[in-house]
């Protein structure tokens, strides 16, 4: 079912949630893949190593765009206290270092910030050390610039998935 918003197009929330689900599966299944294919030359590991970074980046960017569009479409409903099923998403999705060159400041990464940082990141790096030797953790490091400030963020995938599901609740 498409969610009607204030823009001139519809967002298919079922497709967005399916991509959120795929993102979650990539992360939650990676450790098991290493257990099933412990040798680096195993065909399963070779397939994983060839595709995982691109798949993660593709799913993160796609879900962030869908989440952000839906947040904008639903902004009027979420601003209305009489619409209890459309309340803002308040889950924290990681940590943000807004200016890594000039400050040690670390702040919680909100869901809407997470979507923006994913979209504007110049580097999206799964947090696993050497990806050919280690399964993925539940975090992705994002890096980018805002004006002259260089920022970095650690995105917690399970929290991002939870927030994404809540963002689309009642619209799937």
GUMISE-811476 format. One record per residue (C-alpha): residue number from 1; residue in one letter; y, z, x. Coordinates in steps of 0.001 Angstrom, whole numbers, plus 524288, in hexadecimal, padded with zeros to 5 digits. Layout:
GUMISE-811476
NUM,a,Y,Z,X
...
end
This chain:
GUMISE-811476
1,x,80000,80000,80000
2,x,80D45,7FC71,8057F
3,x,8180A,80682,80631
4,x,824AD,8019A,8006E
5,x,83090,80585,8081F
6,x,83EDD,802C0,8088F
7,x,83D14,7F68D,810D5
8,x,839C7,7E8E8,80C0C
9,x,82B84,7E962,81046
10,x,81F57,7F162,80DF2
11,x,817AD,7F8E9,81823
12,x,80903,7F8C1,81657
13,x,805F2,80706,818EB
14,x,7F737,804AF,81865
15,x,7F820,7FC0B,8246A
16,x,800BF,805FD,82B50
17,x,7F738,81111,8289E
18,x,7EBE2,80895,82D38
19,x,7F2E1,806A1,83A33
20,x,7F587,81549,83B1C
21,x,7E6F7,81753,838EE
22,x,7E3A3,80D8A,843B3
23,x,7ECED,81463,84D05
24,x,7E645,82149,84A30
25,x,7D8D3,81B39,84C56
26,x,7DCBB,81590,85979
27,x,7E0BC,82302,85E42
28,x,7D63B,82B2A,857E8
29,x,7CB42,821F9,85BE9
30,x,7CEFB,81FC3,86A12
31,x,7C82A,82BD0,86F5C
32,x,7BBAD,82831,86831
33,x,7BC86,81A73,86DBE
34,x,7BC66,82069,87B6F
35,x,7B06B,82860,877AE
36,x,7A975,81C4A,87277
37,x,7AD68,813FB,87E27
38,x,7AEF2,81CF1,889FC
39,x,7AE07,8122A,89433
40,x,7BA4F,80A42,89710
41,x,7B2B3,7FD76,896BA
42,x,7ACCC,7FFF0,88940
43,x,7B0A9,7F4E2,87FE9
44,x,7B62C,7FECB,87633
45,x,7BEF5,804B8,880AA
46,x,7C310,7F75E,88594
47,x,7C6D9,7F373,877C5
48,x,7CE46,80029,875CF
49,x,7D546,7FF1C,882D6
50,x,7D970,7F134,87FEF
51,x,7DF43,7F435,87299
52,x,7E2DE,80278,870BC
53,x,7F0DD,8027A,87619
54,x,7F4BB,7F66A,86E6D
55,x,7EE48,7FBA4,8620A
56,x,7F51F,808CB,86323
57,x,80256,80284,86582
58,x,80072,7F8E9,85A4D
59,x,7FC4C,8038D,850BA
60,x,80708,80CFC,854D8
61,x,811D8,802F5,8538A
62,x,80C9E,7FD9E,846B2
63,x,80AFB,80AFC,8408D
64,x,8183F,80F99,8457B
65,x,81F09,803D2,83F69
66,x,817DB,805CF,83287
67,x,81AD8,81466,832A0
68,x,82925,8122E,8357E
69,x,82A97,807D3,82AEF
70,x,823FC,810CE,82126
71,x,82C9A,81C3F,82547
72,x,8388B,813CD,822B3
73,x,8334C,80EC0,815BB
74,x,83090,81C6F,810F6
75,x,83CDE,822D7,8166F
76,x,843AB,82404,8093E
77,x,837BE,82A1D,802D6
78,x,835EB,83375,80E35
79,x,8440E,837B4,80D3F
80,x,84212,83B66,7FEF5
81,x,83CB5,84955,7FD6B
82,x,837E0,8458A,7EFDE
83,x,82DC8,83C85,7F66B
84,x,82431,84685,7FC20
85,x,819C6,83C80,7FFF8
86,x,82394,83542,8087D
87,x,8280C,84014,8118B
88,x,82BBA,83D06,81FB5
89,x,8210B,83D69,829F7
90,x,82351,8497B,83258
91,x,8179A,84917,83B8A
92,x,81AA5,84919,849FA
93,x,813A5,83E40,8513C
94,x,81567,8423B,85F64
95,x,82037,8450E,868F6
96,x,82C51,83D90,86D12
97,x,833DE,83E1D,879D1
98,x,8409F,83789,8759A
99,x,84665,835CB,88345
100,x,83C32,83712,88E00
101,x,84592,833AB,898FE
102,x,84FBB,83E1C,895F9
103,x,848CF,848E6,88E9A
104,x,83C0B,8506A,88D7A
105,x,83E5F,851F5,87EE5
106,x,8324D,8504F,8766B
107,x,8336A,85001,867AE
108,x,82992,84E03,85CB9
109,x,82766,83FC1,85920
110,x,8292F,83E10,84A82
111,x,821B8,833D3,842E3
112,x,82D80,82B02,840BE
113,x,83119,82C35,84F2F
114,x,8230D,828EA,852D9
115,x,823B7,81C50,84AFF
116,x,8308C,818A0,85171
117,x,82BCF,81BF8,85F1F
118,x,81F62,813FC,85D5A
119,x,82743,8083F,858C0
120,x,83128,8093B,863D0
121,x,827F6,80D39,86ECF
122,x,82781,804D2,87AE7
123,x,81AD5,80B62,87F5F
124,x,80FBF,81042,876D6
125,x,8057E,816F6,87F35
126,x,7F942,81DC3,87A22
127,x,7F819,82B1B,88090
128,x,7EAEE,82A8F,88746
129,x,7ED41,829DD,895E6
130,x,7E565,81E1C,89A32
131,x,7E18B,81744,88D76
132,x,7D5BB,810D6,893F0
133,x,7D021,81E37,89750
134,x,7D4F4,82753,88C92
135,x,7D4EE,826FC,87DC8
136,x,7E1C3,827A8,8768C
137,x,7E7FC,834B2,87390
138,x,7EF1D,836B1,866D1
139,x,7FC45,83327,86CDC
140,x,803B7,826FF,87079
141,x,80F61,8272E,87992
142,x,81B07,81F26,8752E
143,x,82687,81BB7,87DE6
144,x,83337,814AC,87B51
145,x,84202,814DB,87BFF
146,x,84C9E,818AC,8727B
147,x,8597E,8143F,8780C
148,x,859A7,8191D,88612
149,x,84FE2,823F8,88374
150,x,8419C,82215,886F3
151,x,838B2,8294F,87D9B
152,x,82A44,82C5F,87D25
153,x,821E4,8318C,87238
154,x,813FD,8362E,87088
155,x,80ED4,831B0,8636A
156,x,80397,8398B,85DC5
157,x,7FB16,82F89,856C8
158,x,7F44C,838AD,84D00
159,x,8018E,83E25,848C9
160,x,80764,8307D,847F5
161,x,7FBD6,82C1C,83F95
162,x,7FD58,83812,836B7
163,x,80BD5,8356E,8350B
164,x,80933,82706,8325E
165,x,7FF7F,82A70,827B1
166,x,80965,833BE,8219F
167,x,813E3,8294E,82299
168,x,80BC5,82023,81A37
169,x,80621,82A5C,810F7
170,x,805EA,8264A,802C7
171,x,807CA,81814,806E7
172,x,7FA2A,813C8,80B0D
end
